[in-house]
Amino acid sequence: QVQLVESGGGLVQAGGSLRLSCAASGSIISINVMGWYRQAPGKQRELVARITSGGSTNYVDSVKGRFTISTDNAKNTVYLQMNSLKPEDKAVYYCHAQGTTSRRNNFGSWGQGTQVTVSS
């Protein structure tokens, strides 16, 4: 079993910053990809940013230049630094990880979600 625990959400004014963290735990041998998704009310969940074990990153166009994804591989932790936040960034942010467990099974796990609210 692999668990993801997120932290760092909250309320911030437009133009402010937040840093999300997500720690993966369990019988993990390797993590191939970690990412952040978000879901706003009435909208589909969308990929915000992802990072591979090799360090390659992808961002949705709306956050490029404002958000930065990074990892601490030793801690199986992924971060999302969010700067210049806009009201349209308001959503529940979910962490996702894909990898291999100690039983040589592939896993894909989600965190419980953390609310980000940006006031105008």
ROFIVEX-219484 format. One line per field, with one value per residue: x, y, z of N, C-alpha, C in turn; residue in three letters. Coordinates in nm, 3 decimals, padded with zeros to 5 digits. Layout:
N
n_c1: X;...
n_c2: Y;...
n_c3: Z;...
ca_c1: X;...
ca_c2: Y;...
ca_c3: Z;...
c_c1: X;...
c_c2: Y;...
c_c3: Z;...
residuo: ALA;...
% end
This chain:
120
n_c1: 00.083;00.049;00.069;-00.026;00.035;-00.074;00.010;-00.002;-00.187;-00.428;-00.554;-00.496;-00.404;-00.457;-00.176;-00.009;00.181;00.207;00.317;00.296;00.316;00.385;00.404;00.509;00.450;00.509;00.539;00.752;00.949;01.040;00.973;00.826;00.697;00.574;00.307;00.098;-00.242;-00.546;-00.876;-01.142;-01.457;-01.727;-01.574;-01.355;-01.098;-00.766;-00.435;-00.174;00.106;00.389;00.653;00.925;01.120;01.363;01.382;01.252;01.008;00.665;00.416;00.090;-00.031;-00.139;-00.009;00.258;00.571;00.489;00.440;00.633;00.751;00.903;01.121;01.213;01.390;01.498;01.325;01.091;00.915;00.717;00.699;00.512;00.566;00.395;00.358;00.263;-00.019;-00.349;-00.702;-00.828;-00.679;-00.782;-00.878;-00.918;-00.626;-00.455;-00.226;-00.035;00.113;00.320;00.460;00.668;00.613;00.741;00.667;00.693;00.486;00.306;00.207;-00.039;-00.120;-00.330;-00.339;-00.524;-00.615;-00.589;-00.706;-00.687;-00.729;-00.778;-00.802;-00.946
n_c2: -00.118;00.220;00.543;00.882;01.194;01.516;01.863;02.215;02.374;02.651;02.982;03.266;03.592;03.737;03.735;03.644;03.374;03.017;02.703;02.376;02.047;01.699;01.387;01.062;00.736;00.396;00.066;00.123;00.088;00.230;00.550;00.671;00.887;01.193;01.410;01.706;01.774;01.957;02.049;02.244;02.376;02.235;02.178;01.969;01.752;01.860;01.829;01.991;02.011;01.800;01.572;01.376;01.087;01.135;01.403;01.556;01.797;01.904;02.147;02.286;02.527;02.757;02.798;02.822;02.967;03.066;02.864;02.607;02.281;02.036;01.783;01.583;01.325;01.146;01.159;01.085;01.286;01.542;01.876;02.179;02.487;02.778;03.079;03.425;03.399;03.357;03.438;03.245;03.021;02.894;02.597;02.245;02.079;01.797;01.540;01.308;00.992;00.761;00.438;00.166;-00.106;-00.284;-00.542;-00.568;-00.468;-00.242;00.086;00.341;00.619;00.844;01.152;01.296;01.544;01.901;02.216;02.513;02.850;03.158;03.491;03.783
n_c3: 00.000;-00.081;00.041;00.012;00.144;00.170;00.220;00.306;00.175;00.166;00.243;00.049;-00.061;-00.386;-00.596;-00.405;-00.246;-00.218;-00.087;-00.170;-00.035;-00.070;00.059;-00.001;00.119;00.232;00.090;-00.110;-00.393;-00.612;-00.758;-01.043;-01.161;-01.037;-00.960;-00.970;-00.956;-01.015;-00.914;-00.977;-00.859;-01.036;-01.254;-01.454;-01.328;-01.365;-01.499;-01.340;-01.299;-01.358;-01.274;-01.367;-01.267;-01.372;-01.373;-01.562;-01.650;-01.676;-01.743;-01.712;-01.939;-01.819;-01.577;-01.621;-01.561;-01.321;-01.135;-00.977;-00.988;-00.784;-00.644;-00.358;-00.369;-00.188;00.020;-00.091;-00.171;-00.311;-00.427;-00.476;-00.569;-00.563;-00.707;-00.750;-00.737;-00.865;-00.865;-01.023;-00.978;-00.768;-00.618;-00.541;-00.474;-00.583;-00.515;-00.705;-00.764;-00.936;-00.956;-00.844;-00.625;-00.336;-00.381;-00.643;-00.786;-00.994;-00.902;-00.864;-00.707;-00.519;-00.338;-00.060;-00.116;-00.107;-00.013;-00.199;-00.184;-00.335;-00.282;-00.425
ca_c1: 00.000;00.120;-00.013;00.024;-00.019;-00.047;00.000;00.040;-00.293;-00.479;-00.611;-00.394;-00.451;-00.404;-00.037;00.067;00.247;00.188;00.399;00.233;00.405;00.318;00.498;00.464;00.503;00.464;00.638;00.790;01.082;01.077;00.867;00.860;00.638;00.489;00.242;-00.009;-00.363;-00.640;-01.015;-01.225;-01.600;-01.793;-01.479;-01.284;-00.964;-00.666;-00.295;-00.108;00.249;00.439;00.797;00.967;01.236;01.481;01.380;01.176;00.886;00.561;00.322;-00.021;00.008;-00.187;00.076;00.398;00.634;00.441;00.449;00.751;00.743;01.034;01.113;01.321;01.376;01.533;01.208;00.970;00.829;00.707;00.658;00.464;00.579;00.299;00.378;00.172;-00.145;-00.464;-00.829;-00.861;-00.602;-00.858;-00.919;-00.859;-00.506;-00.431;-00.096;-00.043;00.242;00.324;00.588;00.674;00.619;00.837;00.618;00.711;00.362;00.295;00.103;-00.077;-00.191;-00.372;-00.354;-00.661;-00.650;-00.572;-00.777;-00.618;-00.824;-00.711;-00.898;-00.911
ca_c2: 00.000;00.346;00.655;01.017;01.292;01.652;01.974;02.344;02.456;02.756;03.104;03.366;03.699;03.736;03.781;03.578;03.245;02.901;02.587;02.248;01.932;01.569;01.282;00.926;00.637;00.261;-00.027;00.182;00.062;00.343;00.637;00.713;01.018;01.256;01.524;01.779;01.800;02.039;02.043;02.354;02.339;02.229;02.154;01.842;01.755;01.884;01.820;02.120;01.993;01.666;01.561;01.237;01.053;01.192;01.547;01.626;01.859;01.955;02.235;02.338;02.661;02.864;02.817;02.834;03.090;03.102;02.746;02.523;02.150;01.981;01.664;01.537;01.181;01.071;01.162;01.054;01.403;01.637;02.010;02.270;02.627;02.855;03.223;03.511;03.327;03.428;03.379;03.127;02.906;02.834;02.460;02.141;02.028;01.657;01.482;01.176;00.928;00.630;00.372;00.022;-00.142;-00.389;-00.668;-00.555;-00.425;-00.100;00.157;00.478;00.661;00.983;01.210;01.327;01.677;02.017;02.331;02.640;02.958;03.284;03.602;03.892
ca_c3: 00.000;-00.089;00.085;-00.018;00.239;00.123;00.314;00.254;00.116;00.252;00.185;00.020;-00.149;-00.522;-00.600;-00.300;-00.273;-00.132;-00.122;-00.137;-00.018;-00.074;00.096;-00.028;00.212;00.207;00.037;-00.239;-00.446;-00.697;-00.808;-01.179;-01.190;-00.936;-01.020;-00.902;-01.032;-00.941;-00.956;-00.932;-00.859;-01.165;-01.362;-01.449;-01.272;-01.469;-01.461;-01.322;-01.322;-01.329;-01.281;-01.375;-01.184;-01.436;-01.356;-01.667;-01.597;-01.765;-01.676;-01.790;-01.986;-01.732;-01.459;-01.661;-01.514;-01.186;-01.048;-00.995;-00.923;-00.751;-00.560;-00.273;-00.394;-00.067;00.110;-00.171;-00.152;-00.422;-00.386;-00.578;-00.529;-00.640;-00.693;-00.829;-00.744;-00.919;-00.819;-01.102;-00.929;-00.659;-00.648;-00.456;-00.538;-00.552;-00.549;-00.766;-00.783;-01.003;-00.936;-00.821;-00.484;-00.299;-00.437;-00.788;-00.849;-01.027;-00.828;-00.897;-00.586;-00.505;-00.207;-00.021;-00.166;-00.019;-00.070;-00.222;-00.210;-00.366;-00.277;-00.517
c_c1: 00.088;00.025;00.056;-00.045;00.026;-00.057;00.034;-00.067;-00.338;-00.536;-00.500;-00.456;-00.389;-00.265;00.052;00.121;00.204;00.282;00.328;00.340;00.323;00.423;00.435;00.529;00.443;00.576;00.680;00.932;01.129;00.953;00.910;00.815;00.561;00.429;00.139;-00.122;-00.449;-00.779;-01.092;-01.372;-01.660;-01.701;-01.413;-01.147;-00.863;-00.526;-00.238;00.040;00.287;00.589;00.833;01.087;01.365;01.488;01.308;01.044;00.792;00.466;00.206;00.012;-00.027;-00.099;00.224;00.453;00.592;00.459;00.577;00.733;00.885;01.016;01.234;01.312;01.408;01.414;01.080;00.866;00.832;00.651;00.599;00.471;00.490;00.316;00.278;00.036;-00.259;-00.593;-00.865;-00.778;-00.674;-00.910;-00.873;-00.742;-00.478;-00.291;-00.120;00.098;00.225;00.461;00.573;00.686;00.721;00.794;00.623;00.579;00.370;00.186;00.080;-00.166;-00.219;-00.368;-00.498;-00.707;-00.629;-00.629;-00.684;-00.723;-00.748;-00.816;-00.850;-00.903
c_c2: 00.125;00.458;00.786;01.114;01.430;01.752;02.103;02.428;02.564;02.871;03.207;03.472;03.683;03.800;03.715;03.443;03.141;02.791;02.462;02.140;01.805;01.462;01.145;00.830;00.500;00.178;00.014;00.143;00.180;00.421;00.690;00.856;01.065;01.381;01.588;01.803;01.895;02.026;02.158;02.311;02.342;02.202;02.017;01.860;01.772;01.870;01.962;02.110;01.850;01.666;01.413;01.213;01.108;01.343;01.624;01.677;01.902;02.040;02.267;02.483;02.772;02.889;02.833;02.970;03.132;02.986;02.669;02.393;02.100;01.860;01.653;01.384;01.098;01.061;01.123;01.165;01.492;01.768;02.085;02.411;02.709;03.003;03.299;03.446;03.417;03.363;03.252;03.004;02.835;02.697;02.369;02.082;01.887;01.616;01.344;01.122;00.793;00.568;00.223;-00.004;-00.252;-00.525;-00.666;-00.528;-00.278;-00.036;00.294;00.525;00.810;01.025;01.248;01.463;01.785;02.139;02.451;02.743;03.088;03.394;03.716;04.025
c_c3: 00.000;-00.050;00.049;00.077;00.195;00.238;00.243;00.189;00.213;00.172;00.166;-00.070;-00.288;-00.523;-00.498;-00.343;-00.172;-00.180;-00.075;-00.126;-00.022;-00.048;00.071;00.070;00.181;00.148;-00.104;-00.274;-00.530;-00.735;-00.944;-01.209;-01.068;-00.999;-00.931;-01.001;-00.949;-01.000;-00.893;-00.937;-00.999;-01.282;-01.346;-01.385;-01.387;-01.411;-01.452;-01.357;-01.288;-01.343;-01.280;-01.284;-01.242;-01.430;-01.466;-01.610;-01.709;-01.683;-01.770;-01.824;-01.887;-01.610;-01.495;-01.619;-01.375;-01.087;-01.080;-00.918;-00.899;-00.660;-00.468;-00.280;-00.270;00.029;00.037;-00.159;-00.276;-00.370;-00.506;-00.521;-00.621;-00.608;-00.780;-00.846;-00.789;-00.866;-00.896;-01.065;-00.814;-00.699;-00.535;-00.535;-00.488;-00.599;-00.610;-00.786;-00.851;-00.981;-00.916;-00.671;-00.461;-00.350;-00.589;-00.859;-00.882;-00.942;-00.888;-00.783;-00.587;-00.359;-00.181;-00.071;-00.062;-00.089;-00.083;-00.260;-00.228;-00.370;-00.366;-00.444
residuo: GLN;VAL;GLN;LEU;VAL;GLU;SER;GLY;GLY;GLY;LEU;VAL;GLN;ALA;GLY;GLY;SER;LEU;ARG;LEU;SER;CYS;ALA;ALA;SER;GLY;SER;ILE;ILE;SER;ILE;ASN;VAL;MET;GLY;TRP;TYR;ARG;GLN;ALA;PRO;GLY;LYS;GLN;ARG;GLU;LEU;VAL;ALA;ARG;ILE;THR;SER;GLY;GLY;SER;THR;ASN;TYR;VAL;ASP;SER;VAL;LYS;GLY;ARG;PHE;THR;ILE;SER;THR;ASP;ASN;ALA;LYS;ASN;THR;VAL;TYR;LEU;GLN;MET;ASN;SER;LEU;LYS;PRO;GLU;ASP;LYS;ALA;VAL;TYR;TYR;CYS;HIS;ALA;GLN;GLY;THR;THR;SER;ARG;ARG;ASN;ASN;PHE;GLY;SER;TRP;GLY;GLN;GLY;THR;GLN;VAL;THR;VAL;SER;SER
% end
